Amino acid sequence: MMIIVSLMATSCYYDEMPPEAVIPIPDVVSYSKDIQPLWDQDCVSCHKTGASIPLDLTSANSYNELTANNKYVIPGNAAGSSLHKSLVGDGAAIMPTVGKWSDSKVALVDKWINDGALKN
C-alpha cells in the first residue's frame, strides 16, 4: 500500500520548460550579425534557393528578397510589415512553423525594421 501511494505521488511530476534565453537588443542592429543568424537557425531549412516556398532567406539572397518593393519589410514600419505579422501570427501563418519565436527575437527583428532595415 505504501509503495502504491509513493508511486502515485511521484508519477505526476512535470518539469516546466525553461524560458527561452532573452536576446539582448543592441543599440544598432546589424543585419549580418544579428538578423541573418536567426534565419540561418530557424528558417533556411524551408526558405532556400530552389524551394517551392517563396522567400529565399539564405545569406546570399535574404536581404534583397525581404526588402524588394516593400513586399515583406517596410523600412521604419515593423507593425505594417508582413514579416512581422508572420512572426507574431497577426493575420498570417505563424513563422517559423515549428513554433512562435520568443518576444526578444521578434523585438530584435522589429528594431531592425523600425531602424530602417539597413543592410549592415
C-alpha positions in Angstrom: 0.0 0.0 0.0 2.8 2.4 0.9 4.5 1.7 -2.4 1.4 2.5 -4.4 1.0 5.8 -2.6 4.6 6.7 -3.2 4.3 5.8 -6.9 1.1 7.9 -7.3 2.7 10.9 -5.5 5.8 11.0 -7.7 4.4 9.8 -11.1 2.6 13.0 -11.9 5.7 15.2 -11.6 6.2 17.6 -14.6 9.2 19.8 -15.2 8.4 23.2 -16.5 10.2 24.1 -19.7 12.8 26.7 -19.0 12.1 30.0 -20.7 14.0 30.7 -23.9 17.0 32.9 -23.4 16.4 36.6 -23.8 18.3 38.0 -26.7 19.9 41.4 -25.8 19.0 44.1 -28.3 21.9 46.2 -29.4 21.7 49.9 -30.0 22.4 49.3 -33.6 21.1 46.1 -35.1 23.3 44.5 -37.7 21.6 42.6 -40.4 24.6 40.3 -41.0 25.5 39.7 -37.3 22.0 39.8 -35.6 19.3 39.1 -38.1 20.8 36.7 -40.7 21.8 34.2 -37.9 18.1 34.0 -36.9 17.1 33.0 -40.5 20.1 30.5 -40.6 18.9 28.9 -37.3 15.2 28.6 -37.9 14.2 29.4 -41.5 16.6 28.3 -44.2 15.6 24.7 -44.0 12.4 25.7 -45.8 13.1 29.1 -47.2 16.1 28.4 -49.5 17.1 28.7 -53.1 15.1 26.4 -55.3 12.5 25.6 -52.7 8.8 25.6 -53.5 8.2 28.1 -50.7 8.6 31.7 -51.7 11.2 33.9 -50.0 14.8 32.7 -50.0 16.3 33.5 -46.6 19.8 32.2 -47.4 22.6 34.7 -46.7 23.2 35.4 -50.3 19.6 36.4 -51.1 17.7 37.2 -47.9 18.2 40.9 -47.6 17.2 41.7 -51.2 14.2 39.4 -51.1 12.9 40.8 -47.8 13.2 44.5 -48.8 12.4 44.4 -52.5 9.3 46.6 -53.2 8.4 46.5 -49.5 6.8 43.1 -50.1 7.9 41.6 -46.7 9.6 44.5 -44.9 8.5 48.2 -44.9 11.6 50.1 -43.5 10.6 52.1 -40.5 7.3 50.2 -40.0 7.6 46.8 -38.4 4.0 46.6 -37.4 2.9 47.1 -41.0 5.4 44.6 -42.4 4.2 41.2 -43.5 7.4 39.7 -42.0 6.4 41.0 -38.5 2.9 39.8 -39.0 4.1 36.3 -39.8 6.4 36.2 -36.8 3.6 37.1 -34.4 0.7 35.3 -36.3 -1.2 38.5 -36.9 -3.4 37.7 -39.9 -0.8 35.4 -41.3 0.5 31.9 -40.8 3.0 31.9 -37.9 6.6 31.5 -38.8 8.6 29.6 -38.2 6.1 26.7 -38.4 7.8 24.9 -35.6 6.5 27.5 -33.1 6.4 31.1 -32.3 9.6 32.9 -31.6 10.4 34.4 -28.2 9.4 38.0 -27.7 13.1 39.0 -27.7 13.7 37.5 -31.2 10.7 39.3 -32.6 11.7 42.6 -30.9 15.2 42.3 -32.5 13.7 41.9 -36.0 11.3 44.7 -35.3 14.1 47.0 -34.1 16.0 46.3 -37.3 12.9 47.1 -39.4 12.0 50.2 -37.4 15.5 51.5 -37.6 15.3 51.5 -41.4 16.0 47.8 -42.3 19.6 48.6 -43.2 22.0 46.1 -44.9 24.7 46.4 -42.3 
